[in-house]
């Protein structure tokens, strides 16, 4: 992202390219700005579930002034 935000998926079912495409489509469909700090994590989680059929939890990590949005798969029954 232009602001230095990164996205990481910790599972094995979604490629980096698919994750990038998902983020761009999410921004477009939800009318989100480039500023990921304003995004609603619950909307992002629901959109991920709709697109990939996998439940995730979005975790925000700050490193050296940059934000990393980590897409953490949630185990079934957890």
N, CA and C of each residue as an Amber inpcrd file, in Angstrom:
protein
   234
   0.8440000  -1.1710000   0.0000000   0.0000000   0.0000000   0.0000000
   0.8930000   1.2390000   0.0000000   0.4120000   2.3310000  -0.4930000
   1.2240000   3.5530000  -0.5220000   1.6940000   4.0200000   0.8570000
   0.8980000   3.7260000   1.8940000   1.2820000   4.1640000   3.2420000
   2.2260000   3.1870000   3.9360000   2.6280000   2.1340000   3.2390000
   3.5420000   1.1550000   3.8120000   2.8500000  -0.0280000   4.4650000
   1.5200000  -0.0510000   4.4570000   0.7900000  -1.1670000   5.0430000
   1.0680000  -2.4350000   4.2530000   1.2850000  -3.5230000   4.9840000
   1.5190000  -4.8230000   4.3750000   0.4030000  -5.7680000   4.7870000
   0.2150000  -6.8150000   4.0040000  -0.7880000  -7.8260000   4.2860000
  -0.1040000  -9.1850000   4.2660000  -0.4080000 -10.0090000   5.2750000
   0.1820000 -11.3450000   5.3390000  -0.9060000 -12.3500000   5.6810000
  -0.8960000 -13.4430000   4.9650000  -1.8230000 -14.5350000   5.2270000
  -1.0140000 -15.6840000   5.8000000  -1.4280000 -16.2070000   6.9520000
  -0.6530000 -17.2330000   7.6380000  -1.1110000 -18.6520000   7.3310000
  -2.0790000 -18.8040000   6.4430000  -2.5410000 -20.1330000   6.0560000
  -1.8160000 -20.6100000   4.8130000  -2.3360000 -21.6880000   4.2180000
  -1.7010000 -22.2370000   3.0160000  -2.6140000 -22.2030000   1.7920000
  -3.8820000 -21.8130000   1.9650000  -4.8510000 -21.9110000   0.8810000
  -4.9840000 -20.7050000  -0.0240000  -4.2920000 -19.5990000   0.2760000
  -4.4390000 -18.3710000  -0.5080000  -3.0520000 -17.8650000  -0.9190000
  -2.8610000 -17.7020000  -2.2090000  -1.5660000 -17.2350000  -2.7090000
  -1.3990000 -15.7360000  -2.4540000  -0.1690000 -15.2620000  -2.5460000
   0.1010000 -13.8290000  -2.3930000  -0.6620000 -13.0200000  -3.4360000
  -0.6890000 -13.5310000  -4.6670000  -1.3920000 -12.8220000  -5.7460000
  -2.8920000 -12.7550000  -5.4630000  -3.4670000 -13.8410000  -4.9780000
  -4.8970000 -13.8530000  -4.6590000  -5.1910000 -12.9040000  -3.5000000
  -4.2890000 -12.8250000  -2.5310000  -4.4790000 -11.9190000  -1.4000000
  -4.4370000 -10.4590000  -1.8690000  -3.4760000 -10.1320000  -2.7310000
  -3.3950000  -8.7710000  -3.2710000  -4.6740000  -8.4020000  -4.0250000
  -5.1420000  -9.3160000  -4.8700000  -6.3660000  -9.0680000  -5.6260000
  -7.5510000  -8.8810000  -4.6670000  -7.6250000  -9.7130000  -3.6420000
  -8.7050000  -9.6100000  -2.6640000  -8.7080000  -8.2400000  -1.9920000
  -7.5390000  -7.7850000  -1.5640000  -7.4460000  -6.4920000  -0.8720000
  -7.9080000  -5.3620000  -1.7880000  -7.4640000  -5.3650000  -3.0270000
  -7.8750000  -4.3160000  -3.9720000  -9.3730000  -4.3610000  -4.2580000
  -9.9150000  -5.5460000  -4.4180000 -11.3590000  -5.6710000  -4.6530000
 -12.1490000  -5.2550000  -3.4110000 -11.6400000  -5.5870000  -2.2210000
 -12.2970000  -5.1880000  -0.9830000 -12.3450000  -3.6680000  -0.8860000
 -11.2110000  -3.0400000  -1.1680000 -11.1660000  -1.5780000  -1.1200000
 -12.2000000  -0.9820000  -2.0670000 -12.2830000  -1.5190000  -3.2580000
 -13.1890000  -0.9930000  -4.2750000 -14.6520000  -1.2170000  -3.9040000
 -14.9860000  -2.4290000  -3.5100000 -16.3860000  -2.7600000  -3.2480000
 -16.9130000  -2.1180000  -1.9760000 -16.0620000  -1.9160000  -1.0010000
 -16.4950000  -1.3440000   0.2730000 -16.2620000   0.1610000   0.3400000
 -15.7310000   0.7330000  -0.7210000 -15.4820000   2.1720000  -0.7420000
 -14.4310000   2.5890000   0.2680000 -13.4590000   1.7290000   0.5000000
 -12.4110000   2.0130000   1.4800000 -11.3430000   2.9240000   0.8690000
 -10.7140000   3.7030000   1.7210000  -9.6190000   4.5570000   1.2730000
  -8.3250000   3.7360000   1.2700000  -7.2520000   4.3640000   0.8260000
  -5.9380000   3.7210000   0.8620000  -5.4150000   3.6070000   2.2830000
  -6.0330000   4.3030000   3.2150000  -5.5940000   4.2990000   4.6130000
  -6.2040000   3.0930000   5.3240000  -5.4640000   2.0070000   5.3890000
  -5.9660000   0.7670000   5.9760000  -6.2300000   0.8920000   7.4790000
  -5.6980000   1.9290000   8.1120000  -5.9430000   2.0980000   9.5490000
  -7.4040000   2.4400000   9.8280000  -8.1450000   2.8560000   8.8020000
  -9.5600000   3.2090000   8.9820000 -10.4940000   2.0510000   8.6280000
  -9.9440000   0.9480000   8.1570000 -10.7670000  -0.1660000   7.7310000
 -11.3880000  -0.8840000   8.9150000 -12.5820000  -1.4100000   8.7120000
 -13.2940000  -2.2010000   9.7080000 -12.8260000  -3.6540000   9.5750000
 -12.1330000  -4.1520000  10.5950000 -11.5810000  -5.5040000  10.5310000
 -12.6680000  -6.5550000  10.3720000 -13.8170000  -6.3470000  10.9920000
 -14.9110000  -7.3330000  10.8950000 -15.4210000  -7.4180000   9.4510000
 -15.5350000  -6.2780000   8.7730000 -15.9390000  -6.2990000   7.3580000
 -14.9120000  -7.0470000   6.5250000 -13.6490000  -6.8310000   6.8230000
 -12.5700000  -7.5070000   6.1080000 -12.6400000  -9.0180000   6.3390000
 -12.8740000  -9.4260000   7.5730000 -12.9810000 -10.8530000   7.8980000
 -14.1590000 -11.4990000   7.1780000 -15.2950000 -10.8090000   7.1620000
 -16.4830000 -11.3420000   6.4830000 -16.2760000 -11.4350000   4.9720000
 -15.6340000 -10.4360000   4.3980000 -15.3560000 -10.4540000   2.9560000
 -14.4030000 -11.5970000   2.6090000 -13.4240000 -11.8520000   3.4800000
 -12.4750000 -12.9490000   3.2590000 -13.2190000 -14.2860000   3.2990000
 -14.1130000 -14.4340000   4.2590000 -14.9050000 -15.6580000   4.3680000
 -15.7460000 -15.8660000   3.1090000 -16.3750000 -14.8040000   2.6110000
 -17.1830000 -14.9060000   1.3960000 -16.3330000 -15.2800000   0.1900000
 -15.1620000 -14.6860000   0.0870000 -14.3080000 -14.9110000  -1.0960000
 -13.6040000 -16.2630000  -1.0710000 -13.0420000 -16.6340000   0.0880000
 -12.2080000 -17.8260000   0.1520000 -12.8200000 -18.9730000   0.9550000
 -13.9460000 -18.7340000   1.6300000 -14.5800000 -19.7880000   2.4040000
 -13.8250000 -20.1690000   3.6570000 -13.0040000 -19.2600000   4.1470000
 -12.1880000 -19.5300000   5.3300000 -12.3820000 -18.4200000   6.3610000
 -12.5870000 -18.8280000   7.6030000 -12.7310000 -17.8680000   8.6860000
 -11.3490000 -17.4310000   9.1450000 -11.1790000 -16.1140000   9.2480000
  -9.9030000 -15.5600000   9.6960000 -10.1510000 -14.5370000  10.7990000
  -9.0880000 -14.1810000  11.4560000  -9.0590000 -13.0640000  12.3950000
  -7.9840000 -12.1110000  11.8720000  -8.3330000 -10.8280000  11.7610000
  -7.3590000  -9.8360000  11.3190000  -6.6310000  -9.3060000  12.5530000
  -5.3310000  -9.4250000  12.5420000  -4.4870000  -8.9200000  13.6160000
  -3.6680000  -7.7660000  13.0620000  -3.5990000  -6.6790000  13.8000000
  -2.8230000  -5.5130000  13.3600000  -1.5290000  -5.4460000  14.1640000
  -0.4300000  -5.3980000  13.4330000   0.8800000  -5.2990000  14.0650000
   1.5690000  -4.0470000  13.5510000   2.2320000  -3.3370000  14.4370000
   3.0010000  -2.1390000  14.0570000   4.4820000  -2.4890000  14.1130000
   5.1730000  -2.1940000  13.0210000   6.6130000  -2.4280000  12.9710000
   7.2770000  -1.2610000  12.2670000   8.1670000  -0.6100000  12.9270000
   8.9480000   0.4920000  12.3440000   8.0610000   1.5120000  11.6290000
   6.9550000   1.8630000  12.2430000   6.0800000   2.8720000  11.6650000
   5.1420000   2.3750000  10.5900000   5.1960000   1.0830000  10.2760000
   4.3170000   0.5010000   9.2670000   3.3160000  -0.4270000   9.9410000
   2.1730000  -0.5670000   9.3190000   1.1500000  -1.4790000   9.8220000
   1.1680000  -2.7500000   8.9860000   1.0920000  -3.8810000   9.6700000
   0.9650000  -5.1680000   8.9970000  -0.3720000  -5.7570000   9.4070000
  -1.2240000  -6.0180000   8.4290000  -2.4890000  -6.6960000   8.6950000
  -2.2540000  -8.1800000   8.4490000  -2.3460000  -8.9490000   9.5200000
  -2.0990000 -10.3810000   9.4650000  -3.4400000 -11.1010000   9.3970000
  -3.5980000 -11.9270000   8.3900000  -4.8130000 -12.7220000   8.2030000
  -4.5420000 -14.0880000   8.8320000  -5.0480000 -14.2880000  10.0480000
  -4.7940000 -15.4990000  10.8230000  -5.9860000 -16.4440000  10.6840000
  -5.7940000 -17.6220000  10.0760000  -6.8960000 -18.5780000   9.9880000
  -7.3700000 -18.9880000  11.3850000  -8.6760000 -19.1600000  11.5230000
  -9.2710000 -19.5970000  12.7820000  -9.6330000 -21.0660000  12.6390000
  -9.1640000 -21.8580000  13.5740000  -9.4430000 -23.2970000  13.5440000
 -10.9400000 -23.5270000  13.7680000 -11.5080000 -24.4790000  13.0630000
 -12.9190000 -24.8230000  13.2300000 -13.1810000 -25.2300000  14.6710000
 -14.2350000 -24.6850000  15.2330000 -14.5890000 -25.0050000  16.6050000
 -13.8830000 -24.1530000  17.6350000 -13.0050000 -23.2610000  17.1780000
 -12.2450000 -22.4110000  18.1170000 -13.0170000 -21.1760000  18.4630000
